[in-house]
Amino acid sequence: MLLDKVRKTIEENALLKRGDTVICAVSGGADSICLLRAMLYLRKEYNLSLFVANVNHLIRGEESDRDSEFVKSVCRAAEIECFYREYNVTEIAKTRKIGEEECGRILRYEFFEELSQNLGGAKIATAHNLNDNAETVLFRLIRGSSSQGLGGIKYKRGNIIRPLLDVSRDEIEEYLYANSISWCNDSTNLQPIYARNKLRLNVMPVLDEISRGAAERIVSASKLVAEDDEYLNLVSKQAEKGCFSHGQLYFDVLINLPAPVKRRIAVDVLKEWGVHEITTDKVISFLAFLDKESGKRFDINADFYAEKTYNRVSIHKRCSKENFSAILDIGQRVSDGNWVLEASYSSFPVKREGNVVAVFDGGKLSPPLSVRYRRDGDRISPKGMNGTKKVSDVFSDEKIDRFSRDFIPIVEKDSQILYIGGVRQSSLYSPDENTRKFLIIRYIVYK
């Protein structure tokens, strides 16, 4: 019996507890009407506070309005409050530059989450069924999803629960027919205008012809994948602690791990770095990038990229270094938000404290000084050596990653580089035994 199967799904997956507040997402179709009837049946048993949410996408004109009115009438008869929201999905999708189907889904869940918060963190019950799950697995498979995606739709995700996930579409309709329960048919479900509709209308019937009960077997296989994946994820999480920290991936550790573990860590890293749609191709490309030489970059999205430097991979924000220039004078500070340069005079020598302080002969060198970022061909006359050296070679010697090199301040006078912030001082204008006024430049990095 359908209701017994729903109860079993709820109990085995801890979808409900006594006294829960539940919002049923009801469109008026067979699946959502079945969900509502099941929740009404179980309401007393679980002492549930039930509400309904209905969204009109305004895509199907009078048909959309008819479905919403039907849902409202069902709620009135059951004495349940119905929360209703309209969205012009066609226009919003154009504005957001996404497909109507995706836009509708996003708007629905935004509305459901808003209601959930207003009702004190209510659970949101959706009507996804076994056939939806099988179609989702196939859809993700042909889109190149990683193994995590092949586990199918989850019984619960946050405050979202799916009590009908073990029930087939045929069982739903049989239940509604047997109990003389009406529902609305969405005409777009019979049109192959969306990718999922094409799977439902064209692919699943053929698979069922080849092997009766194809949907059940697809879902059964996906559950095995999900179980294997859960175990491998536990292993990967432990391994991840040793190679991914503070947004940086240490690939010299990662490279020695088994391939299934590497792939899962790669997925976690990409998620952490803001990649929303992670396909198998994306993971393979990322792992191939790790085999490349130091200095190579990997595109994360429009705002960020990853760069391999020595034994690690870091994420960096895309920005322009060409436009930065400033004047440094005595008593002034120059900053780009990540570091500060300060210039001052002193009548006695100052301890250099490594390379975060540069000391010059203030009688020979007079401010103002220019501050900029590096350029191709830059050279410096380092203290302690004759001649000049490429700034890029200085960075290599100090093992400074390529991204950071672009945003280290270069201090110069009359086109001669005097100081690479925190890295190296030039031999030009060096103090000697006759120096009576010292020009001090301090380089401070914000942590």
Solvent accessible surface area in square Angstrom, and as a share of the most:
residue,aa,sasa,rsa
1,M,157,0.70
2,L,15,0.07
3,L,8,0.04
4,D,72,0.37
5,K,72,0.30
6,V,0,0.00
7,R,64,0.23
8,K,123,0.52
9,T,2,0.01
10,I,1,0.00
11,E,94,0.42
12,E,117,0.52
13,N,36,0.19
14,A,66,0.51
15,L,0,0.00
16,L,14,0.07
17,K,129,0.55
18,R,140,0.51
19,G,43,0.41
20,D,12,0.06
21,T,37,0.22
22,V,0,0.00
23,I,0,0.00
24,C,0,0.00
25,A,15,0.12
26,V,4,0.02
27,S,69,0.45
28,G,0,0.00
29,G,22,0.21
30,A,14,0.11
31,D,34,0.17
32,S,7,0.05
33,I,2,0.01
34,C,0,0.00
35,L,0,0.00
36,L,1,0.00
37,R,84,0.31
38,A,0,0.00
39,M,0,0.00
40,L,33,0.17
41,Y,115,0.44
42,L,0,0.00
43,R,85,0.31
44,K,189,0.80
45,E,73,0.33
46,Y,0,0.00
47,N,106,0.54
48,L,12,0.06
49,S,54,0.35
50,L,14,0.07
51,F,39,0.16
52,V,0,0.00
53,A,1,0.01
54,N,2,0.01
55,V,22,0.13
56,N,4,0.02
57,H,39,0.18
58,L,70,0.35
59,I,65,0.33
60,R,61,0.22
61,G,45,0.43
62,E,154,0.69
63,E,40,0.18
64,S,6,0.04
65,D,67,0.35
66,R,115,0.42
67,D,7,0.04
68,S,4,0.03
69,E,92,0.41
70,F,46,0.19
71,V,0,0.00
72,K,48,0.20
73,S,43,0.28
74,V,16,0.09
75,C,2,0.01
76,R,159,0.58
77,A,92,0.71
78,A,23,0.17
79,E,156,0.70
80,I,14,0.07
81,E,98,0.44
82,C,34,0.20
83,F,48,0.20
84,Y,68,0.26
85,R,74,0.27
86,E,90,0.40
87,Y,34,0.13
88,N,70,0.36
89,V,0,0.00
90,T,44,0.26
91,E,89,0.40
92,I,44,0.22
93,A,5,0.04
94,K,134,0.57
95,T,111,0.64
96,R,103,0.38
97,K,181,0.77
98,I,61,0.31
99,G,45,0.43
100,E,55,0.25
101,E,72,0.32
102,E,73,0.33
103,C,0,0.00
104,G,2,0.02
105,R,102,0.37
106,I,48,0.25
107,L,4,0.02
108,R,74,0.27
109,Y,39,0.15
110,E,85,0.38
111,F,3,0.01
112,F,8,0.03
113,E,67,0.30
114,E,73,0.33
115,L,10,0.05
116,S,1,0.01
117,Q,125,0.56
118,N,111,0.57
119,L,50,0.25
120,G,74,0.71
121,G,51,0.49
122,A,3,0.02
123,K,44,0.19
124,I,1,0.01
125,A,0,0.00
126,T,7,0.04
127,A,17,0.13
128,H,54,0.24
129,N,0,0.00
130,L,20,0.10
131,N,28,0.15
132,D,22,0.11
133,N,6,0.03
134,A,0,0.00
135,E,4,0.02
136,T,6,0.04
137,V,14,0.08
138,L,28,0.14
139,F,32,0.13
140,R,77,0.28
141,L,98,0.49
142,I,121,0.61
143,R,124,0.45
144,G,23,0.22
145,S,24,0.15
146,S,18,0.12
147,S,39,0.25
148,Q,44,0.19
149,G,14,0.13
150,L,38,0.19
151,G,8,0.08
152,G,1,0.01
153,I,22,0.11
154,K,94,0.40
155,Y,43,0.16
156,K,97,0.41
157,R,127,0.46
158,G,79,0.76
159,N,41,0.21
160,I,11,0.06
161,I,4,0.02
162,R,15,0.06
163,P,0,0.00
164,L,0,0.00
165,L,2,0.01
166,D,31,0.16
167,V,0,0.00
168,S,13,0.09
169,R,49,0.18
170,D,88,0.46
171,E,54,0.24
172,I,0,0.00
173,E,62,0.28
174,E,113,0.51
175,Y,31,0.12
176,L,0,0.00
177,Y,152,0.58
178,A,87,0.67
179,N,78,0.40
180,S,104,0.67
181,I,24,0.12
182,S,75,0.48
183,W,49,0.17
184,C,15,0.09
185,N,105,0.54
186,D,38,0.20
187,S,45,0.29
188,T,23,0.13
189,N,68,0.35
190,L,135,0.67
191,Q,75,0.33
192,P,70,0.44
193,I,93,0.47
194,Y,56,0.21
195,A,51,0.40
196,R,76,0.28
197,N,7,0.04
198,K,101,0.43
199,L,13,0.07
200,R,61,0.22
201,L,56,0.28
202,N,82,0.42
203,V,57,0.33
204,M,19,0.08
205,P,62,0.39
206,V,78,0.45
207,L,53,0.26
208,D,41,0.21
209,E,150,0.67
210,I,134,0.68
211,S,43,0.28
212,R,186,0.68
213,G,19,0.19
214,A,10,0.08
215,A,9,0.07
216,E,82,0.37
217,R,129,0.47
218,I,32,0.16
219,V,4,0.02
220,S,60,0.38
221,A,53,0.41
222,S,3,0.02
223,K,79,0.34
224,L,112,0.56
225,V,51,0.29
226,A,27,0.21
227,E,107,0.48
228,D,92,0.48
229,D,10,0.05
230,E,114,0.51
231,Y,142,0.54
232,L,46,0.23
233,N,45,0.23
234,L,118,0.59
235,V,58,0.33
236,S,1,0.01
237,K,99,0.42
238,Q,118,0.52
239,A,27,0.21
240,E,24,0.11
241,K,144,0.61
242,G,52,0.50
243,C,0,0.00
244,F,31,0.13
245,S,47,0.31
246,H,181,0.81
247,G,26,0.25
248,Q,50,0.22
249,L,0,0.00
250,Y,67,0.25
251,F,26,0.11
252,D,64,0.33
253,V,64,0.37
254,L,0,0.00
255,I,69,0.35
256,N,123,0.63
257,L,42,0.21
258,P,83,0.52
259,A,52,0.40
260,P,45,0.29
261,V,8,0.04
262,K,39,0.16
263,R,102,0.37
264,R,17,0.06
265,I,0,0.00
266,A,0,0.00
267,V,4,0.02
268,D,29,0.15
269,V,0,0.00
270,L,0,0.00
271,K,119,0.51
272,E,120,0.54
273,W,11,0.04
274,G,25,0.25
275,V,12,0.07
276,H,182,0.81
277,E,107,0.48
278,I,24,0.12
279,T,31,0.18
280,T,49,0.28
281,D,103,0.54
282,K,58,0.24
283,V,3,0.02
284,I,97,0.49
285,S,55,0.36
286,F,0,0.00
287,L,34,0.17
288,A,50,0.38
289,F,6,0.02
290,L,3,0.01
291,D,106,0.55
292,K,100,0.42
293,E,110,0.49
294,S,50,0.32
295,G,18,0.17
296,K,83,0.35
297,R,125,0.45
298,F,21,0.09
299,D,91,0.47
300,I,8,0.04
301,N,58,0.30
302,A,90,0.70
303,D,76,0.40
304,F,68,0.28
305,Y,9,0.04
306,A,0,0.00
307,E,1,0.01
308,K,13,0.06
309,T,7,0.04
310,Y,77,0.29
311,N,61,0.31
312,R,59,0.21
313,V,0,0.00
314,S,13,0.09
315,I,48,0.25
316,H,18,0.08
317,K,115,0.49
318,R,95,0.34
319,C,80,0.48
320,S,67,0.43
321,K,52,0.22
322,E,132,0.59
323,N,130,0.67
324,F,44,0.18
325,S,89,0.57
326,A,28,0.22
327,I,102,0.52
328,L,0,0.00
329,D,45,0.23
330,I,59,0.30
331,G,69,0.66
332,Q,89,0.40
333,R,150,0.55
334,V,11,0.06
335,S,53,0.34
336,D,43,0.22
337,G,52,0.50
338,N,94,0.48
339,W,5,0.02
340,V,2,0.01
341,L,0,0.00
342,E,48,0.21
343,A,3,0.03
344,S,49,0.32
345,Y,83,0.31
346,S,19,0.12
347,S,93,0.60
348,F,131,0.55
349,P,94,0.59
350,V,28,0.16
351,K,165,0.70
352,R,82,0.30
353,E,91,0.41
354,G,53,0.51
355,N,51,0.26
356,V,66,0.38
357,V,2,0.01
358,A,0,0.00
359,V,10,0.06
360,F,0,0.00
361,D,7,0.04
362,G,5,0.05
363,G,66,0.63
364,K,114,0.48
365,L,2,0.01
366,S,67,0.43
367,P,25,0.16
368,P,69,0.44
369,L,2,0.01
370,S,45,0.29
371,V,1,0.01
372,R,17,0.06
373,Y,12,0.05
374,R,48,0.17
375,R,148,0.54
376,D,145,0.75
377,G,68,0.65
378,D,18,0.09
379,R,114,0.42
380,I,3,0.01
381,S,23,0.15
382,P,1,0.01
383,K,76,0.32
384,G,88,0.85
385,M,84,0.38
386,N,144,0.74
387,G,52,0.50
388,T,70,0.40
389,K,51,0.21
390,K,97,0.41
391,V,2,0.01
392,S,44,0.28
393,D,62,0.32
394,V,0,0.00
395,F,0,0.00
396,S,50,0.32
397,D,82,0.43
398,E,79,0.35
399,K,135,0.57
400,I,31,0.16
401,D,14,0.08
402,R,108,0.40
403,F,39,0.16
404,S,40,0.26
405,R,12,0.04
406,D,16,0.08
407,F,37,0.15
408,I,17,0.09
409,P,0,0.00
410,I,0,0.00
411,V,0,0.00
412,E,17,0.08
413,K,41,0.17
414,D,115,0.59
415,S,101,0.65
416,Q,84,0.37
417,I,11,0.05
418,L,0,0.00
419,Y,0,0.00
420,I,0,0.00
421,G,1,0.01
422,G,25,0.24
423,V,10,0.06
424,R,54,0.20
425,Q,1,0.01
426,S,0,0.00
427,S,44,0.29
428,L,54,0.27
429,Y,63,0.24
430,S,30,0.19
431,P,42,0.26
432,D,62,0.32
433,E,142,0.64
434,N,106,0.55
435,T,8,0.05
436,R,177,0.65
437,K,87,0.37
438,F,13,0.06
439,L,0,0.00
440,I,2,0.01
441,I,0,0.00
442,R,81,0.30
443,Y,25,0.10
444,I,70,0.36
445,V,69,0.39
446,Y,112,0.43
447,K,229,0.97
